């Protein structure tokens, strides 16, 4: 009974999935050569009544291929040497005889060249498998990241719309507030999309977000830090909200006011300090609006925290998030 082409194709695909993309380390690779050569030798012994001493090495080729694919280059070389030793001992004339030197020399040379070609092709095949596996893993990771980013973005848009509607006193105010917050969201997404290496420079993100408030009124200082993309949007919205509050009520509402933004990078965490300078006396808000809620919930608990203090000399915000 013949196997349908689709079924055979699926079987080949399932078998290919079990081929390791990297050769086993240490002694495990050469060890694979032993059962492969043993299987080839057993097959050759079984057909000896028909072969009568001929084809001493031909039956070893498939097993050398298997050893090279599953065990790597060292396994293929080990299988080739073992196969040649077994063939010389059982089916080739003794090395010192004239018959060996003349009649069997082409066999040995041909076997060595063929084995080298087989081992090279197996190494190339393994490299292609490794490239395919890496591309497949990268595709899965990107799909997961895009799904996560889309869900995160939709959640942010929903929260912005709902909270803006609660705090706005009129439709016109709602449109203005929503438009400004969507604009900063757009700028944040633009910064994120320009960095395909899955990270955003914190300094660039800060300067781009604070640009509408006047970058010359910000003292931004800190080491180069790569912010994960899934946190970049939250950071941008947080900085924009702090800048908006400073423009309305804080240091940016007066001519000489400034904002100092400094940060330090620890092993796997960033500690950022937002401090208003030379602004009016600060009074804590009497009600919690969108900005307060956003500041408190800017990051998931497992990724970071935000603490804001309405000190009389200026608003201070401590932002910690993990890299």
Buried (B, 14 or more C-beta within 10 A) or exposed (E): EEEEEEEEEEEEEEEEEEEBBEBBEEEEBBBBBBEBBEBBBEEBBEEEEEBEEEBBBBBBBBBBBBBBBBBBBBBBBBBBBBBBEBBBEEBBBEEEEEEBEEEBEEBBEEBBEBBEEBBEBBBEBBEEBBEEBEEEEEEEEEEEBEEEBEEBBEEBBEBBBEBBEEBBEEEEEBEEBBEBBBEBBEBBBEBBEEBEEEBBBBBBBBBBBBEBBEEEBBEBEBEEBBBBBBBBBBBBBBBBBBBBBBBEBBBBBEEEBBBBBEBEBEEEEBBBBBBBBEBBEBEEEEEEBBBBBBBEEBBEEEBBBBEBEBEEEBBBBBBBBBB
